[in-house]
């Protein structure tokens, strides 16, 4: 099973807010600037989509929330259907 996790990285003095997407199996990761035109959930979904595209992963993704203590989201691939937002 393939999964992508995302987490919010707050702004610092040097960089703006970001969303990091990474795989549970260390297959890859990427970090995107936070897009203030999107809501928080859409930012996480966009980062997961971009990482899936980068890795060549295709399928229907199911989204879950990791909770306030962990923060972020998890996306699990279910089938070979195309990933849609």
PyMOL Python script that loads the backbone (N, CA, C, O; Angstrom):
from pymol import cmd

cmd.read_pdbstr("""\
ATOM      1  N   UNK A   1       0.845  -1.176   0.000  1.00  0.00           N
ATOM      2  CA  UNK A   1       0.000   0.000   0.000  1.00  0.00           C
ATOM      3  C   UNK A   1       0.892   1.241   0.000  1.00  0.00           C
ATOM      4  O   UNK A   1       1.930   1.275   0.660  1.00  0.00           O
ATOM      5  N   UNK A   2       0.475   2.245  -0.741  1.00  0.00           N
ATOM      6  CA  UNK A   2       1.224   3.484  -0.819  1.00  0.00           C
ATOM      7  C   UNK A   2       0.459   4.580  -0.082  1.00  0.00           C
ATOM      8  O   UNK A   2      -0.767   4.658  -0.163  1.00  0.00           O
ATOM      9  N   UNK A   3       1.192   5.417   0.633  1.00  0.00           N
ATOM     10  CA  UNK A   3       0.543   6.531   1.323  1.00  0.00           C
ATOM     11  C   UNK A   3       1.442   7.762   1.299  1.00  0.00           C
ATOM     12  O   UNK A   3       2.668   7.673   1.228  1.00  0.00           O
ATOM     13  N   UNK A   4       0.780   8.908   1.360  1.00  0.00           N
ATOM     14  CA  UNK A   4       1.462  10.201   1.417  1.00  0.00           C
ATOM     15  C   UNK A   4       0.951  10.930   2.652  1.00  0.00           C
ATOM     16  O   UNK A   4      -0.255  10.993   2.893  1.00  0.00           O
ATOM     17  N   UNK A   5       1.862  11.470   3.419  1.00  0.00           N
ATOM     18  CA  UNK A   5       1.515  12.272   4.591  1.00  0.00           C
ATOM     19  C   UNK A   5       1.873  13.718   4.299  1.00  0.00           C
ATOM     20  O   UNK A   5       2.826  13.989   3.569  1.00  0.00           O
ATOM     21  N   UNK A   6       1.116  14.646   4.865  1.00  0.00           N
ATOM     22  CA  UNK A   6       1.410  16.063   4.695  1.00  0.00           C
ATOM     23  C   UNK A   6       1.428  16.736   6.060  1.00  0.00           C
ATOM     24  O   UNK A   6       0.751  16.309   6.995  1.00  0.00           O
ATOM     25  N   UNK A   7       2.219  17.797   6.149  1.00  0.00           N
ATOM     26  CA  UNK A   7       2.223  18.575   7.384  1.00  0.00           C
ATOM     27  C   UNK A   7       2.490  20.039   7.067  1.00  0.00           C
ATOM     28  O   UNK A   7       3.167  20.373   6.094  1.00  0.00           O
ATOM     29  N   UNK A   8       1.945  20.895   7.907  1.00  0.00           N
ATOM     30  CA  UNK A   8       2.112  22.335   7.795  1.00  0.00           C
ATOM     31  C   UNK A   8       3.399  22.738   8.496  1.00  0.00           C
ATOM     32  O   UNK A   8       3.674  22.290   9.609  1.00  0.00           O
ATOM     33  N   UNK A   9       4.188  23.584   7.841  1.00  0.00           N
ATOM     34  CA  UNK A   9       5.415  24.119   8.438  1.00  0.00           C
ATOM     35  C   UNK A   9       5.223  25.630   8.552  1.00  0.00           C
ATOM     36  O   UNK A   9       5.104  26.316   7.536  1.00  0.00           O
ATOM     37  N   UNK A  10       5.192  26.157   9.783  1.00  0.00           N
ATOM     38  CA  UNK A  10       4.943  27.594   9.955  1.00  0.00           C
ATOM     39  C   UNK A  10       6.084  28.459   9.423  1.00  0.00           C
ATOM     40  O   UNK A  10       7.210  28.000   9.236  1.00  0.00           O
ATOM     41  N   UNK A  11       5.753  29.709   9.192  1.00  0.00           N
ATOM     42  CA  UNK A  11       6.742  30.677   8.700  1.00  0.00           C
ATOM     43  C   UNK A  11       7.826  30.918   9.738  1.00  0.00           C
ATOM     44  O   UNK A  11       7.594  30.820  10.943  1.00  0.00           O
ATOM     45  N   UNK A  12       9.014  31.235   9.241  1.00  0.00           N
ATOM     46  CA  UNK A  12      10.138  31.629  10.089  1.00  0.00           C
ATOM     47  C   UNK A  12      10.579  33.019   9.642  1.00  0.00           C
ATOM     48  O   UNK A  12       9.947  33.627   8.778  1.00  0.00           O
ATOM     49  N   UNK A  13      11.651  33.515  10.224  1.00  0.00           N
ATOM     50  CA  UNK A  13      12.200  34.805   9.786  1.00  0.00           C
ATOM     51  C   UNK A  13      12.777  34.730   8.380  1.00  0.00           C
ATOM     52  O   UNK A  13      12.915  35.752   7.707  1.00  0.00           O
ATOM     53  N   UNK A  14      13.117  33.512   7.930  1.00  0.00           N
ATOM     54  CA  UNK A  14      13.768  33.333   6.638  1.00  0.00           C
ATOM     55  C   UNK A  14      12.836  32.827   5.532  1.00  0.00           C
ATOM     56  O   UNK A  14      13.068  33.103   4.355  1.00  0.00           O
ATOM     57  N   UNK A  15      11.780  32.085   5.903  1.00  0.00           N
ATOM     58  CA  UNK A  15      10.901  31.475   4.911  1.00  0.00           C
ATOM     59  C   UNK A  15       9.442  31.634   5.301  1.00  0.00           C
ATOM     60  O   UNK A  15       9.103  31.743   6.479  1.00  0.00           O
ATOM     61  N   UNK A  16       8.584  31.645   4.284  1.00  0.00           N
ATOM     62  CA  UNK A  16       7.145  31.699   4.527  1.00  0.00           C
ATOM     63  C   UNK A  16       6.611  30.323   4.916  1.00  0.00           C
ATOM     64  O   UNK A  16       7.358  29.345   4.955  1.00  0.00           O
ATOM     65  N   UNK A  17       5.338  30.261   5.198  1.00  0.00           N
ATOM     66  CA  UNK A  17       4.685  28.997   5.543  1.00  0.00           C
ATOM     67  C   UNK A  17       4.770  28.034   4.369  1.00  0.00           C
ATOM     68  O   UNK A  17       4.779  28.442   3.207  1.00  0.00           O
ATOM     69  N   UNK A  18       4.832  26.738   4.700  1.00  0.00           N
ATOM     70  CA  UNK A  18       4.979  25.707   3.675  1.00  0.00           C
ATOM     71  C   UNK A  18       4.156  24.478   4.044  1.00  0.00           C
ATOM     72  O   UNK A  18       3.742  24.314   5.192  1.00  0.00           O
ATOM     73  N   UNK A  19       3.927  23.625   3.060  1.00  0.00           N
ATOM     74  CA  UNK A  19       3.333  22.316   3.271  1.00  0.00           C
ATOM     75  C   UNK A  19       4.335  21.281   2.772  1.00  0.00           C
ATOM     76  O   UNK A  19       4.782  21.339   1.627  1.00  0.00           O
ATOM     77  N   UNK A  20       4.679  20.341   3.636  1.00  0.00           N
ATOM     78  CA  UNK A  20       5.583  19.260   3.247  1.00  0.00           C
ATOM     79  C   UNK A  20       4.763  17.999   3.012  1.00  0.00           C
ATOM     80  O   UNK A  20       3.924  17.633   3.836  1.00  0.00           O
ATOM     81  N   UNK A  21       5.006  17.342   1.897  1.00  0.00           N
ATOM     82  CA  UNK A  21       4.395  16.057   1.573  1.00  0.00           C
ATOM     83  C   UNK A  21       5.514  15.026   1.518  1.00  0.00           C
ATOM     84  O   UNK A  21       6.563  15.274   0.923  1.00  0.00           O
ATOM     85  N   UNK A  22       5.291  13.866   2.137  1.00  0.00           N
ATOM     86  CA  UNK A  22       6.311  12.819   2.157  1.00  0.00           C
ATOM     87  C   UNK A  22       5.634  11.464   2.200  1.00  0.00           C
ATOM     88  O   UNK A  22       4.478  11.345   2.606  1.00  0.00           O
ATOM     89  N   UNK A  23       6.364  10.446   1.778  1.00  0.00           N
ATOM     90  CA  UNK A  23       5.798   9.093   1.760  1.00  0.00           C
ATOM     91  C   UNK A  23       6.131   8.381   3.060  1.00  0.00           C
ATOM     92  O   UNK A  23       7.134   8.670   3.712  1.00  0.00           O
ATOM     93  N   UNK A  24       5.274   7.455   3.414  1.00  0.00           N
ATOM     94  CA  UNK A  24       5.512   6.686   4.636  1.00  0.00           C
ATOM     95  C   UNK A  24       6.713   5.763   4.476  1.00  0.00           C
ATOM     96  O   UNK A  24       7.362   5.413   5.461  1.00  0.00           O
ATOM     97  N   UNK A  25       7.011   5.370   3.246  1.00  0.00           N
ATOM     98  CA  UNK A  25       8.120   4.452   2.992  1.00  0.00           C
ATOM     99  C   UNK A  25       9.397   5.130   2.539  1.00  0.00           C
ATOM    100  O   UNK A  25      10.296   4.459   2.031  1.00  0.00           O
ATOM    101  N   UNK A  26       9.503   6.432   2.706  1.00  0.00           N
ATOM    102  CA  UNK A  26      10.700   7.202   2.345  1.00  0.00           C
ATOM    103  C   UNK A  26      11.005   7.178   0.846  1.00  0.00           C
ATOM    104  O   UNK A  26      12.161   7.296   0.442  1.00  0.00           O
ATOM    105  N   UNK A  27       9.957   7.023   0.019  1.00  0.00           N
ATOM    106  CA  UNK A  27      10.160   7.020  -1.431  1.00  0.00           C
ATOM    107  C   UNK A  27      10.447   8.417  -1.965  1.00  0.00           C
ATOM    108  O   UNK A  27      11.045   8.557  -3.032  1.00  0.00           O
ATOM    109  N   UNK A  28      10.035   9.439  -1.249  1.00  0.00           N
ATOM    110  CA  UNK A  28      10.291  10.798  -1.697  1.00  0.00           C
ATOM    111  C   UNK A  28       9.538  11.810  -0.868  1.00  0.00           C
ATOM    112  O   UNK A  28       8.698  11.464  -0.038  1.00  0.00           O
ATOM    113  N   UNK A  29       9.857  13.075  -1.111  1.00  0.00           N
ATOM    114  CA  UNK A  29       9.165  14.163  -0.432  1.00  0.00           C
ATOM    115  C   UNK A  29       9.300  15.420  -1.273  1.00  0.00           C
ATOM    116  O   UNK A  29      10.133  15.501  -2.175  1.00  0.00           O
ATOM    117  N   UNK A  30       8.462  16.397  -0.956  1.00  0.00           N
ATOM    118  CA  UNK A  30       8.587  17.726  -1.540  1.00  0.00           C
ATOM    119  C   UNK A  30       7.945  18.724  -0.598  1.00  0.00           C
ATOM    120  O   UNK A  30       7.083  18.368   0.206  1.00  0.00           O
ATOM    121  N   UNK A  31       8.366  19.969  -0.699  1.00  0.00           N
ATOM    122  CA  UNK A  31       7.825  21.041   0.121  1.00  0.00           C
ATOM    123  C   UNK A  31       7.394  22.169  -0.798  1.00  0.00           C
ATOM    124  O   UNK A  31       8.163  22.631  -1.641  1.00  0.00           O
ATOM    125  N   UNK A  32       6.150  22.608  -0.623  1.00  0.00           N
ATOM    126  CA  UNK A  32       5.588  23.683  -1.452  1.00  0.00           C
ATOM    127  C   UNK A  32       5.256  24.889  -0.588  1.00  0.00           C
ATOM    128  O   UNK A  32       4.884  24.731   0.575  1.00  0.00           O
ATOM    129  N   UNK A  33       5.385  26.093  -1.140  1.00  0.00           N
ATOM    130  CA  UNK A  33       4.943  27.276  -0.406  1.00  0.00           C
ATOM    131  C   UNK A  33       3.440  27.195  -0.149  1.00  0.00           C
ATOM    132  O   UNK A  33       2.695  26.671  -0.978  1.00  0.00           O
ATOM    133  N   UNK A  34       2.997  27.706   0.986  1.00  0.00           N
ATOM    134  CA  UNK A  34       1.572  27.741   1.309  1.00  0.00           C
ATOM    135  C   UNK A  34       0.893  28.723   0.368  1.00  0.00           C
ATOM    136  O   UNK A  34       1.318  29.873   0.258  1.00  0.00           O
ATOM    137  N   UNK A  35      -0.157  28.281  -0.310  1.00  0.00           N
ATOM    138  CA  UNK A  35      -0.904  29.115  -1.248  1.00  0.00           C
ATOM    139  C   UNK A  35      -2.092  29.730  -0.504  1.00  0.00           C
ATOM    140  O   UNK A  35      -3.065  29.037  -0.208  1.00  0.00           O
ATOM    141  N   UNK A  36      -2.015  31.013  -0.207  1.00  0.00           N
ATOM    142  CA  UNK A  36      -3.055  31.675   0.582  1.00  0.00           C
ATOM    143  C   UNK A  36      -4.362  31.850  -0.186  1.00  0.00           C
ATOM    144  O   UNK A  36      -5.375  32.237   0.397  1.00  0.00           O
ATOM    145  N   UNK A  37      -4.348  31.567  -1.491  1.00  0.00           N
ATOM    146  CA  UNK A  37      -5.587  31.586  -2.268  1.00  0.00           C
ATOM    147  C   UNK A  37      -6.419  30.324  -2.013  1.00  0.00           C
ATOM    148  O   UNK A  37      -7.605  30.283  -2.339  1.00  0.00           O
ATOM    149  N   UNK A  38      -5.793  29.294  -1.428  1.00  0.00           N
ATOM    150  CA  UNK A  38      -6.473  28.035  -1.116  1.00  0.00           C
ATOM    151  C   UNK A  38      -6.709  27.937   0.378  1.00  0.00           C
ATOM    152  O   UNK A  38      -6.033  28.604   1.161  1.00  0.00           O
ATOM    153  N   UNK A  39      -7.668  27.107   0.781  1.00  0.00           N
ATOM    154  CA  UNK A  39      -7.835  26.856   2.216  1.00  0.00           C
ATOM    155  C   UNK A  39      -6.801  25.828   2.669  1.00  0.00           C
ATOM    156  O   UNK A  39      -6.068  25.277   1.848  1.00  0.00           O
ATOM    157  N   UNK A  40      -6.743  25.574   3.958  1.00  0.00           N
ATOM    158  CA  UNK A  40      -5.723  24.674   4.510  1.00  0.00           C
ATOM    159  C   UNK A  40      -5.821  23.272   3.912  1.00  0.00           C
ATOM    160  O   UNK A  40      -4.806  22.692   3.524  1.00  0.00           O
ATOM    161  N   UNK A  41      -7.031  22.726   3.834  1.00  0.00           N
ATOM    162  CA  UNK A  41      -7.200  21.376   3.310  1.00  0.00           C
ATOM    163  C   UNK A  41      -6.760  21.277   1.851  1.00  0.00           C
ATOM    164  O   UNK A  41      -6.118  20.303   1.457  1.00  0.00           O
ATOM    165  N   UNK A  42      -7.105  22.279   1.058  1.00  0.00           N
ATOM    166  CA  UNK A  42      -6.713  22.277  -0.352  1.00  0.00           C
ATOM    167  C   UNK A  42      -5.198  22.372  -0.508  1.00  0.00           C
ATOM    168  O   UNK A  42      -4.646  21.792  -1.442  1.00  0.00           O
ATOM    169  N   UNK A  43      -4.509  23.093   0.387  1.00  0.00           N
ATOM    170  CA  UNK A  43      -3.047  23.150   0.343  1.00  0.00           C
ATOM    171  C   UNK A  43      -2.441  21.771   0.588  1.00  0.00           C
ATOM    172  O   UNK A  43      -1.501  21.376  -0.103  1.00  0.00           O
ATOM    173  N   UNK A  44      -2.972  21.034   1.568  1.00  0.00           N
ATOM    174  CA  UNK A  44      -2.469  19.690   1.851  1.00  0.00           C
ATOM    175  C   UNK A  44      -2.731  18.763   0.665  1.00  0.00           C
ATOM    176  O   UNK A  44      -1.856  17.997   0.263  1.00  0.00           O
ATOM    177  N   UNK A  45      -3.942  18.840   0.107  1.00  0.00           N
ATOM    178  CA  UNK A  45      -4.294  17.987  -1.023  1.00  0.00           C
ATOM    179  C   UNK A  45      -3.421  18.284  -2.239  1.00  0.00           C
ATOM    180  O   UNK A  45      -2.997  17.369  -2.945  1.00  0.00           O
ATOM    181  N   UNK A  46      -3.156  19.561  -2.478  1.00  0.00           N
ATOM    182  CA  UNK A  46      -2.315  19.951  -3.614  1.00  0.00           C
ATOM    183  C   UNK A  46      -0.895  19.399  -3.451  1.00  0.00           C
ATOM    184  O   UNK A  46      -0.310  18.899  -4.413  1.00  0.00           O
ATOM    185  N   UNK A  47      -0.348  19.486  -2.254  1.00  0.00           N
ATOM    186  CA  UNK A  47       0.999  18.964  -2.016  1.00  0.00           C
ATOM    187  C   UNK A  47       1.030  17.451  -2.225  1.00  0.00           C
ATOM    188  O   UNK A  47       1.974  16.931  -2.822  1.00  0.00           O
ATOM    189  N   UNK A  48       0.014  16.741  -1.744  1.00  0.00           N
ATOM    190  CA  UNK A  48      -0.047  15.281  -1.938  1.00  0.00           C
ATOM    191  C   UNK A  48      -0.157  14.947  -3.418  1.00  0.00           C
ATOM    192  O   UNK A  48       0.498  14.022  -3.898  1.00  0.00           O
ATOM    193  N   UNK A  49      -0.976  15.689  -4.139  1.00  0.00           N
ATOM    194  CA  UNK A  49      -1.137  15.470  -5.576  1.00  0.00           C
ATOM    195  C   UNK A  49       0.183  15.672  -6.313  1.00  0.00           C
ATOM    196  O   UNK A  49       0.551  14.862  -7.164  1.00  0.00           O
ATOM    197  N   UNK A  50       0.891  16.742  -5.992  1.00  0.00           N
ATOM    198  CA  UNK A  50       2.163  17.027  -6.667  1.00  0.00           C
ATOM    199  C   UNK A  50       3.210  15.954  -6.371  1.00  0.00           C
ATOM    200  O   UNK A  50       3.978  15.585  -7.259  1.00  0.00           O
ATOM    201  N   UNK A  51       3.251  15.451  -5.140  1.00  0.00           N
ATOM    202  CA  UNK A  51       4.204  14.383  -4.833  1.00  0.00           C
ATOM    203  C   UNK A  51       3.823  13.097  -5.560  1.00  0.00           C
ATOM    204  O   UNK A  51       4.695  12.406  -6.085  1.00  0.00           O
ATOM    205  N   UNK A  52       2.538  12.769  -5.598  1.00  0.00           N
ATOM    206  CA  UNK A  52       2.091  11.573  -6.324  1.00  0.00           C
ATOM    207  C   UNK A  52       2.470  11.679  -7.795  1.00  0.00           C
ATOM    208  O   UNK A  52       2.925  10.706  -8.396  1.00  0.00           O
ATOM    209  N   UNK A  53       2.282  12.852  -8.369  1.00  0.00           N
ATOM    210  CA  UNK A  53       2.644  13.083  -9.770  1.00  0.00           C
ATOM    211  C   UNK A  53       4.148  12.903  -9.966  1.00  0.00           C
ATOM    212  O   UNK A  53       4.581  12.273 -10.931  1.00  0.00           O
ATOM    213  N   UNK A  54       4.934  13.452  -9.061  1.00  0.00           N
ATOM    214  CA  UNK A  54       6.398  13.346  -9.133  1.00  0.00           C
ATOM    215  C   UNK A  54       6.850  11.886  -9.083  1.00  0.00           C
ATOM    216  O   UNK A  54       7.790  11.501  -9.778  1.00  0.00           O
ATOM    217  N   UNK A  55       6.179  11.076  -8.260  1.00  0.00           N
ATOM    218  CA  UNK A  55       6.553   9.669  -8.091  1.00  0.00           C
ATOM    219  C   UNK A  55       5.906   8.748  -9.119  1.00  0.00           C
ATOM    220  O   UNK A  55       6.221   7.559  -9.172  1.00  0.00           O
ATOM    221  N   UNK A  56       5.005   9.287  -9.935  1.00  0.00           N
ATOM    222  CA  UNK A  56       4.319   8.465 -10.930  1.00  0.00           C
ATOM    223  C   UNK A  56       3.244   7.575 -10.328  1.00  0.00           C
ATOM    224  O   UNK A  56       2.859   6.573 -10.931  1.00  0.00           O
ATOM    225  N   UNK A  57       2.757   7.930  -9.149  1.00  0.00           N
ATOM    226  CA  UNK A  57       1.703   7.156  -8.492  1.00  0.00           C
ATOM    227  C   UNK A  57       0.356   7.599  -9.032  1.00  0.00           C
ATOM    228  O   UNK A  57       0.065   8.793  -9.100  1.00  0.00           O
ATOM    229  N   UNK A  58      -0.470   6.621  -9.418  1.00  0.00           N
ATOM    230  CA  UNK A  58      -1.802   6.912  -9.911  1.00  0.00           C
ATOM    231  C   UNK A  58      -2.799   6.101  -9.112  1.00  0.00           C
ATOM    232  O   UNK A  58      -2.515   4.975  -8.704  1.00  0.00           O
ATOM    233  N   UNK A  59      -3.950   6.667  -8.894  1.00  0.00           N
ATOM    234  CA  UNK A  59      -5.007   5.957  -8.201  1.00  0.00           C
ATOM    235  C   UNK A  59      -5.934   6.900  -7.487  1.00  0.00           C
ATOM    236  O   UNK A  59      -5.715   8.111  -7.449  1.00  0.00           O
ATOM    237  N   UNK A  60      -6.958   6.334  -6.930  1.00  0.00           N
ATOM    238  CA  UNK A  60      -7.913   7.125  -6.164  1.00  0.00           C
ATOM    239  C   UNK A  60      -7.385   7.251  -4.743  1.00  0.00           C
ATOM    240  O   UNK A  60      -7.109   6.245  -4.090  1.00  0.00           O
ATOM    241  N   UNK A  61      -7.245   8.467  -4.267  1.00  0.00           N
ATOM    242  CA  UNK A  61      -6.709   8.697  -2.930  1.00  0.00           C
ATOM    243  C   UNK A  61      -7.845   8.959  -1.949  1.00  0.00           C
ATOM    244  O   UNK A  61      -8.788   9.687  -2.257  1.00  0.00           O
ATOM    245  N   UNK A  62      -7.747   8.368  -0.785  1.00  0.00           N
ATOM    246  CA  UNK A  62      -8.662   8.626   0.317  1.00  0.00           C
ATOM    247  C   UNK A  62      -7.902   9.462   1.334  1.00  0.00           C
ATOM    248  O   UNK A  62      -6.770   9.138   1.694  1.00  0.00           O
ATOM    249  N   UNK A  63      -8.528  10.536   1.792  1.00  0.00           N
ATOM    250  CA  UNK A  63      -7.883  11.479   2.703  1.00  0.00           C
ATOM    251  C   UNK A  63      -8.309  11.218   4.144  1.00  0.00           C
ATOM    252  O   UNK A  63      -9.470  10.915   4.420  1.00  0.00           O
ATOM    253  N   UNK A  64      -7.344  11.342   5.058  1.00  0.00           N
ATOM    254  CA  UNK A  64      -7.632  11.255   6.481  1.00  0.00           C
ATOM    255  C   UNK A  64      -6.866  12.325   7.227  1.00  0.00           C
ATOM    256  O   UNK A  64      -5.848  12.823   6.747  1.00  0.00           O
ATOM    257  N   UNK A  65      -7.361  12.677   8.406  1.00  0.00           N
ATOM    258  CA  UNK A  65      -6.745  13.698   9.246  1.00  0.00           C
ATOM    259  C   UNK A  65      -5.905  13.004  10.317  1.00  0.00           C
ATOM    260  O   UNK A  65      -6.372  12.051  10.941  1.00  0.00           O
ATOM    261  N   UNK A  66      -4.688  13.459  10.536  1.00  0.00           N
ATOM    262  CA  UNK A  66      -3.814  12.851  11.536  1.00  0.00           C
ATOM    263  C   UNK A  66      -4.062  13.385  12.941  1.00  0.00           C
ATOM    264  O   UNK A  66      -3.437  12.912  13.890  1.00  0.00           O
ATOM    265  N   UNK A  67      -4.953  14.353  13.099  1.00  0.00           N
ATOM    266  CA  UNK A  67      -5.289  14.870  14.423  1.00  0.00           C
ATOM    267  C   UNK A  67      -4.467  16.077  14.813  1.00  0.00           C
ATOM    268  O   UNK A  67      -3.421  16.353  14.224  1.00  0.00           O
ATOM    269  N   UNK A  68      -4.950  16.789  15.808  1.00  0.00           N
ATOM    270  CA  UNK A  68      -4.306  18.029  16.241  1.00  0.00           C
ATOM    271  C   UNK A  68      -2.911  17.820  16.814  1.00  0.00           C
ATOM    272  O   UNK A  68      -2.028  18.649  16.593  1.00  0.00           O
ATOM    273  N   UNK A  69      -2.693  16.726  17.548  1.00  0.00           N
ATOM    274  CA  UNK A  69      -1.378  16.509  18.170  1.00  0.00           C
ATOM    275  C   UNK A  69      -0.310  16.201  17.136  1.00  0.00           C
ATOM    276  O   UNK A  69       0.830  16.645  17.269  1.00  0.00           O
ATOM    277  N   UNK A  70      -0.671  15.440  16.101  1.00  0.00           N
ATOM    278  CA  UNK A  70       0.284  15.109  15.046  1.00  0.00           C
ATOM    279  C   UNK A  70       0.266  16.203  13.986  1.00  0.00           C
ATOM    280  O   UNK A  70       1.321  16.639  13.525  1.00  0.00           O
ATOM    281  N   UNK A  71      -0.911  16.642  13.604  1.00  0.00           N
ATOM    282  CA  UNK A  71      -1.074  17.654  12.563  1.00  0.00           C
ATOM    283  C   UNK A  71      -0.907  17.054  11.185  1.00  0.00           C
ATOM    284  O   UNK A  71      -0.190  16.069  11.013  1.00  0.00           O
ATOM    285  N   UNK A  72      -1.560  17.641  10.212  1.00  0.00           N
ATOM    286  CA  UNK A  72      -1.424  17.189   8.837  1.00  0.00           C
ATOM    287  C   UNK A  72      -2.468  16.175   8.430  1.00  0.00           C
ATOM    288  O   UNK A  72      -3.403  15.877   9.173  1.00  0.00           O
ATOM    289  N   UNK A  73      -2.283  15.650   7.225  1.00  0.00           N
ATOM    290  CA  UNK A  73      -3.210  14.708   6.624  1.00  0.00           C
ATOM    291  C   UNK A  73      -2.466  13.490   6.113  1.00  0.00           C
ATOM    292  O   UNK A  73      -1.242  13.497   5.987  1.00  0.00           O
ATOM    293  N   UNK A  74      -3.226  12.440   5.819  1.00  0.00           N
ATOM    294  CA  UNK A  74      -2.675  11.256   5.181  1.00  0.00           C
ATOM    295  C   UNK A  74      -3.551  10.919   3.978  1.00  0.00           C
ATOM    296  O   UNK A  74      -4.774  11.051   4.035  1.00  0.00           O
ATOM    297  N   UNK A  75      -2.925  10.488   2.903  1.00  0.00           N
ATOM    298  CA  UNK A  75      -3.607  10.107   1.669  1.00  0.00           C
ATOM    299  C   UNK A  75      -3.161   8.686   1.328  1.00  0.00           C
ATOM    300  O   UNK A  75      -1.966   8.418   1.201  1.00  0.00           O
ATOM    301  N   UNK A  76      -4.122   7.781   1.183  1.00  0.00           N
ATOM    302  CA  UNK A  76      -3.829   6.382   0.886  1.00  0.00           C
ATOM    303  C   UNK A  76      -4.391   6.068  -0.490  1.00  0.00           C
ATOM    304  O   UNK A  76      -5.537   6.404  -0.788  1.00  0.00           O
ATOM    305  N   UNK A  77      -3.577   5.417  -1.338  1.00  0.00           N
ATOM    306  CA  UNK A  77      -4.013   5.072  -2.688  1.00  0.00           C
ATOM    307  C   UNK A  77      -4.829   3.779  -2.638  1.00  0.00           C
ATOM    308  O   UNK A  77      -4.421   2.810  -1.997  1.00  0.00           O
ATOM    309  N   UNK A  78      -5.989   3.762  -3.319  1.00  0.00           N
ATOM    310  CA  UNK A  78      -6.873   2.606  -3.290  1.00  0.00           C
ATOM    311  C   UNK A  78      -6.863   1.788  -4.565  1.00  0.00           C
ATOM    312  O   UNK A  78      -6.859   0.558  -4.516  1.00  0.00           O
ATOM    313  N   UNK A  79      -6.857   2.465  -5.717  1.00  0.00           N
ATOM    314  CA  UNK A  79      -6.977   1.751  -6.990  1.00  0.00           C
ATOM    315  C   UNK A  79      -6.048   2.369  -8.016  1.00  0.00           C
ATOM    316  O   UNK A  79      -5.264   3.264  -7.700  1.00  0.00           O
ATOM    317  N   UNK A  80      -6.140   1.891  -9.237  1.00  0.00           N
ATOM    318  CA  UNK A  80      -5.358   2.464 -10.334  1.00  0.00           C
ATOM    319  C   UNK A  80      -6.130   3.548 -11.064  1.00  0.00           C
ATOM    320  O   UNK A  80      -5.706   3.972 -12.139  1.00  0.00           O
ATOM    321  N   UNK A  81      -7.237   4.010 -10.524  1.00  0.00           N
ATOM    322  CA  UNK A  81      -7.977   5.118 -11.138  1.00  0.00           C
ATOM    323  C   UNK A  81      -7.141   6.392 -11.045  1.00  0.00           C
ATOM    324  O   UNK A  81      -6.234   6.473 -10.217  1.00  0.00           O
ATOM    325  N   UNK A  82      -7.426   7.362 -11.862  1.00  0.00           N
ATOM    326  CA  UNK A  82      -6.636   8.590 -11.834  1.00  0.00           C
ATOM    327  C   UNK A  82      -6.941   9.408 -10.588  1.00  0.00           C
ATOM    328  O   UNK A  82      -8.079   9.432 -10.118  1.00  0.00           O
ATOM    329  N   UNK A  83      -5.938  10.068 -10.059  1.00  0.00           N
ATOM    330  CA  UNK A  83      -6.043  10.909  -8.853  1.00  0.00           C
ATOM    331  C   UNK A  83      -6.726  12.214  -9.251  1.00  0.00           C
ATOM    332  O   UNK A  83      -6.298  12.874 -10.198  1.00  0.00           O
ATOM    333  N   UNK A  84      -7.772  12.586  -8.543  1.00  0.00           N
ATOM    334  CA  UNK A  84      -8.463  13.833  -8.856  1.00  0.00           C
ATOM    335  C   UNK A  84      -8.572  14.691  -7.606  1.00  0.00           C
ATOM    336  O   UNK A  84      -8.594  14.188  -6.482  1.00  0.00           O
ATOM    337  N   UNK A  85      -8.640  15.979  -7.828  1.00  0.00           N
ATOM    338  CA  UNK A  85      -8.813  16.921  -6.719  1.00  0.00           C
ATOM    339  C   UNK A  85     -10.270  17.221  -6.527  1.00  0.00           C
ATOM    340  O   UNK A  85     -10.630  17.995  -5.640  1.00  0.00           O
TER     341      UNK A  85
END
""", "prot")
cmd.dss("prot")
cmd.show_as("cartoon", "prot")
cmd.util.cbc("prot")
cmd.orient("prot")
